[in-house]
């Protein structure tokens, strides 16, 4: 990935998380969603089996985050990665995941 695209994607994700409401939604949708969607799209029903959360609540959060470009709703209640969640994944160098966890814990 070219450095400029890498920096732009990271900056865009940080901009999205700057608002407390969006930040809380990023944290509310278990950040593991980014890990789960990295290989293939999944429905909210499929995700709740892995995450053990309320399906309707997760769907609402994922729709909100899709509207912000964090994920994409590619079919009714089915979500896929966009370029931004790469930096929420646990296996990506320079991931923003630890920063987001610290931010939300500090604001509670």
N, C-alpha and C positions, 0 to 999 in steps of 0.2 A: 504494500500500500504506500503510495507517495506520501511524503511527510506532510504536505499541505492538506491532503485529504484527511490524514490521521489527526492533525491539529484541528481542522474544521469540525470533524465529527465529535471530537472530545469537547471542543468549545460549545458546540450546539447542544450537546447533552448537558453540560454544566449550566447553560442558559436556561434550559428547560427545568432544571432542578432548582434554579434560583428562587422561584416562587414557592412559598411554604406549602400551599395547597397541592401543587403538582409534586413537590418533594414528598409529601406525606403519601400521595397516591403511588409514587414510585416505590416507596417502602411498603405500603399496604399490599400491593401486588408483590407477593414474595419475589425478591430479586432473583430467585431461582428460575423464574419464568424465562428469563433470558437464556439460561443454560438449557432449559427444556426445549425452547424453540430454535436452537441453533442448527439442528439437523433437519427438522421438518416442521411444517405447520401443525397445529393441534387445536382442537375445539376446547371451549371452556370446560365441557364435561370431561374430556380426557385429562386436562390439567388438574382438575380438582382431585382426581384419583391419586395423583402423585403428590399434590400439595396439601391435601386434607384441609381445604377451606370451603367456604360457602360458594356454590356455583354462581348464583345470581350476583353476589357481591363481587366476585372475581371478574365476571363478565362486564359489569359496570366499570370497574377500574380499568380493565383492558381496553374498553371502548374509549374511555377518557384519554388514556395514554396513546391510543391509536390516532386520536384527533390531534395529538401533539407530535405525531411522527415517531414515537418511541417504538410502537409495534404497528403492524398492518392488519386490518380485518379483511381477509381475502375472500371470505364467504360468511354467511350468517353464523355468527358465534364461533368462527374459526380464525385463528390468528397466526401470523408469521413474523419473523424477524424483519426489521428495517435495518439500515446501517448503524443506528445509534445503540441498540442493546448490546452490541459487541463489547462496549465499555462497561456493561453491567455484569458480564460473564465472569466467572471465577477463574477461568483459565487464560485470560488475556493480560499480557503485561501492560501496565499502566491503567488497569481497570479502575473505574470510579466507585466500584462497589463498596470498598471499605470507607471511603469518604462519605457516601450517602448514609451508611449505617451510623457513622459518628454524628453526622448532622442531625439526623432524626432523633437519636438518643439525647443529644444536647438540647433539643427544642421541646422535649416532653416535660 
